[in-house]
Amino acid sequence: MDASILVTGGCGFIGSHTVVELLNAGYGTVVVDNLSNSSSKALERVEQITGRSVKFYEKDLLDEQAVNDIFEKEDIASVIHFAGLKAVGESCRIPLAYFNNNITGTLNLLRAMEKHSVKSLVFSSSATVYGKPESVPIKEDFPLSVSNPYGRTKLIIEDMLRDIYKADKSWDIALLRYFNPIGAHKSGDIGENPNGIPNNLLPYVAKVAAGELEAVNVFGNDYDTPDGTGVRDYIHVTDLAEGHIKALEKLKSHPGLVTYNLGTGKGYSVLEIIQNFEKACGKKIPYHITERRPGDIDMCYADPDKAKKELGWEAKRDIAQMCEDAWRWQSRNPKGF
């Protein structure tokens, strides 16, 4: 039996879609998740979609003994690290919780990896590490800065990983900087399942379309963009998941530490997302223009060329498909899992 891939946060939105792609590509997977913002039902659905089973530990990375135990019990070849708190607004209110969870949890994971000589890691980073970019599209060698505690945890972990690699060249590490993942698995069986009122635009739009929320709040329409609303690089979660498989394959060639943007290279405004979602669900979506949110930037989209050249990966699914898949998930699972 080949060694498995350990997926931290594997019950979450991006984690569960990546587990599907890992299983479809023939990898054995072990998932660890504390279920603080996810559901173990996601893995039941993953098993239905793929016809394969997943080993699951309901454990917290803050429990260092529990993390070590998993490495003792399982034969782990590589780790994909998604686990973390991820809401920008919340991170501004409770920064200590973000620093403790995201950074301490990662330190515990890295210590266990080092102890068990597992030195292959794909890290779930974020385009937030670019702060407010001077220009778009954003390339991997742009200066790094952050405007909120969530982004700071991602940048600190990137810095830690760069330092670890500098000290010990036997590590192979891929830093994947995501842009804005949306959509859902084409089956409609797994998708984004936020607790409470969604923080992100697309699940919010979907809940308005389903009649659960009254209207979308559009934060600001005076940005320096074609229609005045913020422009972001939305990427289908399945494309993103496939990028992780490509990154894992890259690590087998021992590249050292590598960094990639995972985005489409196209920007869509908030209003364009609403319009595309209206087409997908066949109804009007009411919205209100409200004040800008602090820390939001005008435009943010990737230059994805490096991932295309070095990983052989590019985003294939367009905005229409992202909205259709998100609506299929929402309409079939109105209460989530």
VOZAVO-151465 format. One record per residue: x, y, z of N, C-alpha, C, O in turn. Coordinates in steps of 0.05 Angstrom, whole numbers, plus 5000, padded with zeros to 4 digits. Layout:
VOZAVO-151465
XYZXYZXYZXYZ;...
end
This chain:
VOZAVO-151465
501749765000500050005000501850255000503550285017;501350434981502950674980502250855004500150845016;504151025011503751225033501551415025501051465001;500251525045497851695040498651995041500752075049;496752155031496952445033495252535057492852465058;496452675076494952785098493853055090495353235082;491253085093489853335086488753455111486853355123;489953685120488853825144486654005134486854135114;484454015150482154175141480754055117479654195100;480853785115479853655091476853635090475753535070;475353725111472453725110471454005100469054035096;473254195097472454465089471854485059471854285045;471254725050470454775023472654685003472154504986;474954795005477054724985478254454992478854294974;478454395018479554135026477953905015479053715004;475253915018473653685009473753644979473853424969;473853864964474053844935476853734927477053584907;478853804942481553694936481653404943483053244929;480353314964480353024971479052864948479952654941;476952974936475652844913477752804891478052584880;479253014884481253004862483552814870484552674852;484352814895486452624904485552334900487052174889;483052274909482052004907481751924877482451704869;480752114861480452054832483152004819483351864799;485252134830487952094818489351854830491651804823;487951704848489151454858490651484884491851284893;490651714897492051744922490351644946487951674946;491751524965490451464991490451725007492351875006;488251775022488152025037487351985066485751805072;488552145083487852155111487152445117488652625110;484852485129483852755135483952815165483052645180;484953045172484653135200483153405199483953585183;481053435216479453685216478153705243477253505254;478153945255476853975281473854035279472454065299;472854065254470054115248468954375260466554405265;470854565265469954825277468354985257466655145264;468954945231467455095211466954915187467055005164;466454665192466054465170464454235181463654235205;463854045164462153825172463353565162464353545139;463253355179464253095170462552975148463352795134;460053085145458352985123459653035096459152895076;461353245094462753295069464353045060464352975037;465552915079467152675072465352445064466152285047;462952425077461152215068460352255039460252065023;459952505031459252575004461652514985461252424963;463952584994466452534979466652234973467352154950;466052064993466251774989464151684969464651504953;461751804970459651744950460451814922460151664903;461652054919462452154893464651974880464551914857;466551894897468951754886468751454889470251304875;466951354906466851064911469250964926469850724926;470751144940473051064955472851164984471351354989;474151035002473851115030476151295039478351285028;475551465059477551655069477851605099475851565114;480251595109480751565137480551845150481752035141;478951865171478452135183479052135213478251965228;480552345221481052405249479752665256480452875245;477952665275476852915285478653015307478252965331;480753165299482753265318483453555311482853645289;484653695330485353975327488453985325489853865341;489454145306492354175304493554305328495954295333;491854435345492954555369493654345390494954395410;492654095385493253875403495653725391495453545374;498053805401500453705388500753395391501753265373;499853295414500053005418498252855397499152655386;495852965392494052835373495252835345495052645330;496653065338497953085312500152875309500352735289;501752855330503952655330502852375327503952205313;500652315341499452045340498651975312498951745304;497552165297496752105269499252025253499151835237;501452165257503852095242505051825251506251685235;504551765277505451495286503851275273504951065265;501251315271499451105261499351075231499150855221;499651295217499251295188501951325173503851445183;502051205150504351235133503851475114502451455094;505051705122504451955107506752025089509052035097;506152075063508252145044508452455042510652555037;506252585044506152875039503752995053501852855059;503853255058501653395071500653625054502153775043;497953645053496653885041495354025065493553915077;496254265070495454405095493454635089494154855081;490854565094488654765090487754875117486755105118;488054725139486654795164487355075173489755145174;485355235179485755505189483155655191481255595176;483155855208480956045208481356235184483656295178;479156325172479556455146477756695140477556775117;476556815160474857055154476257305160477057355183;476657475140478157725143476957905165478357995183;474257945163472958125183473258015211473858175230;472857765214473057645241475957665252476357705276;477857635234480657655242481357925254483057955271;479958135244480458405254479258435282480158605298;477158285288475858295314477258125335477558205358;478157885327479457705346482157605336482557375330;484057795333486657715321488157505337489457325325;487857505363489357305379488457025372490156845370;485856985368484856715361486056635334486656395330;486356825315487456755289490456685291491356495280;491956845307494756785310495156515324496856355315;493556465344493856215359493155975341494755785339;490855995329489855765313491655715288492655495284;492055925272493355885246496355835249497555665236;497655985267500555975269501355745287503155585280;500155725311500955505330500155235318501755045319;497855225305497054965293499054885272499754645270;499955075256501955015235504554925247505854735237;505455065268507954985282507754695292509654545289;505554625304505254345314505354145291506653935293;504054215269504154045245507054015235507953795229;508454235232511154225221513054075239514853935230;512654105266514453955284513953655281515853495281;511353575278510753295275511853195248512952965246;511653355227512753275201515853235203516853035193;517153425216520053405219520853145235522652995227;519453105256519952875274519652615258521252425263;517752605240517252355226518352355197517652195180;520152555193521552575166519652585143520152475122;517452725146515552775124516153065115515153255129;517553105094518553375087517453475060518853605045;514953395055513653475030510953605038509253485050;510653865031508354015040507254205018508754355005;504654195014503254394998501654565017499954475032;502354825017501055015036499055195022499555305001;496755205035494455365026494855655034494155735056;496155815016496556095022494356255008492256145001;494756515005492556684995493656924981495857024987;492157024962492857274949492857514968493857724961;491757484992491957705012494757775019495257995029;496757595014499557665021500657875003502857985008;499257944981500158164964499258444973499958644962;497558444994496558705004495158854982493558734967;495759114980494559274958496559284936498459444938;496259124915498459114894498659374879496659514874;501059444871501559684855500159674827499259874816;500059424817498859394790497759114788498258934805;496059064768495058794762495758734732496058924717;495958484724495758244741498058204760500258314756;497558054781499458014803501357774796500357554791;503957834797505857614794506957524821506857664841;508157284821509057164846511357324859511757304883;512857474842515157624854514457904863516158064869;511757974864510958234874511658254904511858054918;512058504913512558544942510158434959507858444950;510758344983508758225000508158415023509958535035;505558445029504758605052501858525058500558415041;500958595082498158505089496658735102497858925113;493958715101492358925112490458825133488758975143;490658565141488958465162490358215175492158095164;489458145200490757925214490557655200492457505202;488357605186488257355171490457335151491957135150;490757545135492957555115495657535128497557405118;495957665152498557655166499157365174501557285172;497257205182497856925190498856775165500656615168;497756825142498656695117501556775111503156605103;502057035114504757135107506857025127509056955120;506157025153507956925173508556625168510856545170;506556475161506956185156508756155131510555995130;508256315110510056315086512856365095514756225086;513256575111515956655120517256425136519656365133;515656295153516656065169517655845150519755735153;516055795129516755575111519255645095520855475089;519455905087521855985073524355955091526455865081;524056015117526355985135527055695140529355625141;524955525143525455245146526955125122528854965126;526155205099527455105074530355205073532155055065;530755455081533555565081535355405099537655355092;534255315121535855175141536154875134538154755141;534254765119534354485113533254435085530854435080;535154395066534354385038533054115030532454075007;532753945050531353685043528353715042526953525034;527253945050524353995048523654055019525154175004;521253975011520054064986517354184993515554055004;517054444986514754594995513554754972514954894958;510954734969509554904949507755094964505955014979;508155354959506355554970504355624948505155734927;501855574952499755624932498155864941496755854961;498256084925496756324932494156334917494156384892;491956284931489356274918488256544914488856734930;486656574893485156814890482356764902482256714926;480156784888477556754902476056504893474756504872;476256294908474956034901471956054904470856124924;470555974883467555954884466655704869468355544861;464055674865463055434851462655204871462655244895;462354964859461954724875462454494857462654524832;462654244869463054014852460653984833458354044841;461153894809459053884788456753694796454553724785;457253514814455153324823452953474839450753374841;453653714850451853844868451853724896450153804913;453653534902453653404928455453534949454953504973;457553674940459153824960459454114949459454164925;459754294968460054574961460754734985461554625006;460555004983461255175005459055175025456655205018;459755125051457755075071458355245096458955135117;458155505093458955675116457055655139454555625136;458155675163456455695187455255975189456756165187;452655995193451456255197451356415171451256295149;451456675173451256845150453956845135456056895148;453956795109456556765095458157025095457157245095;460856995097462657225095463357285066463957505059;463157075049464057115021461757175002459457095007;462457304981460357404962458557184951456157204953;459856974940458156794925456156634941453856604933;456956524964454956384981452756574990450456494994;453456824994451457025002449457074979447057074983;450557104955448757144931446956894928444556924922;448056664932446456414930444256404950442056314944;444756504974442656494995440456704989438156664995;441256934976439257124967437557004945435057034945;438856864926437456734904435456534915433356494903;436256394936434556184948432356304966430656154976;432356574970430356704986430856695016429156765032;433356605023433956595052434956855063434656915087;436157015046437057285054435757485035435057415012;435257735045433657925029435058035005433958044983;437558135009438958264987441958244991442858215014;443358264969446358264971447258554978446358744966;449058574998450258835003452758854986454558694987;452759064969455159114952456759334965455759564967;459059264975460659454991462159644973464459594965;460859874967462260084952461860054922462059844911;461160284909460960284880462560514868461960624847;464560604884466260824874469160744872470960914874;469560484867472360394862473160464834471560514816;475860464830476860524803476760274786478860154779;474360194778473859954762471660024742470360234744;471259864721469359934700466560004710465260184700;465559854730462759924740462860024768460660054781;465160084779465360204806465459994829465960074851;464859744823464859544844467459384842468759364821;468359274865470859134867471158904847469258754842;473558884836474058664816475958464829478058524840;475158204827476757984838477057764817475457744798;479057594822479557364805478157124818479157004836;475757054807474256824817475156574803475256574778;475656364818476656114806474855884816474155874839;474255704797472555474804474055294824476455234819;472755214845474055064866475254794856477154694866;474054684835475154434824477654484808479554324810;477854714794480354794782482554824803484854744800;481754954825483655004847484654734858486954694863;482754554863483454284873485354144855487254014864;484854164829486654034809489454154811491454014806;489654414817492254544821493854414843496354404842;492554314864493954184886495053914878497253844887;493653774861494653514851497253574835499253424837;497153774818499453854801501853934819504153864814;501254074841503354164859504653924873507053904876;502953724882503953484894505853334875507953244883;504953324850506653184830509253334826511353204823;509153594826511553764824513553694847515953684842;512453664871514253624894515753354892517953324904;514653164877516052914873518752944859520552784861;519053164844521553214829523553374846525653454836;522953414872524653554891525453834882527853884878;523554004878524154274868525154464890525954694884;525054374916525654564938523054714944520954604947;523354984948521055144954520055294930521555444917;517555254923516455384899513855524906512455444924;513255734891510855904897509255944872510356014851;506655904874504855944850502356084857501156044878;501556264839498856374840496956174827497556054806;494656124840492555974828490156154824488656214842;489856254800487656424792487156394763488456234749;485156534753484456504724485956714707486256674683;486856934720487957154705485957344694486557534680;483357304702481157484693479857594719479657464739;479057844717477657964739474658004733473958084711;472957944752470058004750469258184772470158154795;467458374766466558564787464258424802463158224794;463658544825461458444842458858434826457358244827;458358644810455858654795455858444772453758334766;458158394761458358184740457757904752456457744739;458657864777458057614790455057584794453857374789;453757804804450857794809449357744782447557584782;450257874761448957834735449257544725447357424715;451657434728452057154720450456964737449556754727;450157024762448656854780445656864773444256664775;444757104765441957134756441356944732439256824731;443356934714442956754691442856464700441256304690;444656394719444756114728442156024742441255804738;440956204758438656124774436056214761433856134771;436156384741433756464726431956654742429556664737;433156804761431557004775433157254781435657244781;431857474787433157724794434257704822433057584840;436657814827437757814853437958104863439558264853;436358174883436358454893439058514907440158344921;439958764904442358844919442159134927440759294915;443659204948443859484958446859564956448659404963;447359804948450059914950450360024978448860194987;452459934992452960045019455860155020457260155000;456660235044459360345048461560145041461159895043;463860245032466160075029466859935055466360045077;468159705053469259575077472159665080473559695060;473059705105475959775108477759545098477159315102;479859625085481859415076481259305048482859165037;478859355037478259255010479759414989480059654992;480659274968482159414947480459414921478559264918;481359584901479759614877479759354860477659244854;482159274853482359044834484558854843486558924854;483958594839485858394847485458154828483458014830;487358114810487257864795490057764788491957924788;490257504783492857374781494057384753492657414734;496657364753498057274729498656984733500456914749;497156804720497456514727499556374709499656124708;501256524694503056394675505056204687505655994675;506056274710508156104722507055814728508355614722;504555804739503355544744502955394718503255144717;502155534697501755404671504355284661504455054652;506555444662509155354652510255134669511254934658;510255164695511754974712510154744723511254534729;507454784725505854564735504154434713503054214717;503954564690502154464669499254494678497554334670;498754704694495954744704494855004694496255204694;492355004687490955254683487955224689486855004687;486655434697483755434703482255394677482755534658;480355204677478955134653475955214654474655244633;474855254678471955294680471355594681472655744696;469355684666468855974664466756054685465655894700;466256324685464556444706461656324705460456294725;460756264680457956154678457855884692455955824707;459955724688459955454701460255484731459055324746;461955674740462255714769459555774782458855664803;458055954769455456034781453355804779451855754797;453355664756451455434753452055224774450155114786;454555154778455254944798454555034826453654874842;455155294832454455394859451455384864450555314885;449955454843446955454846445855174849444055124864;447054974834446154694836446554604865444854474877;448954664876449454584904447454714923446354584940;447154984920445355134938442455034936441154994956;441454984911438654914908438154624917435854564926;440154454915439754174924440254154955439253964967;441754334966442554314994441954585008443854715017;439454665009438754935019439754975048440355205055;439954765064440854795091443754695094444654635116;445254685072447954575073447854275077446054135068;449854165091449953875094447653775112447453535117;
end
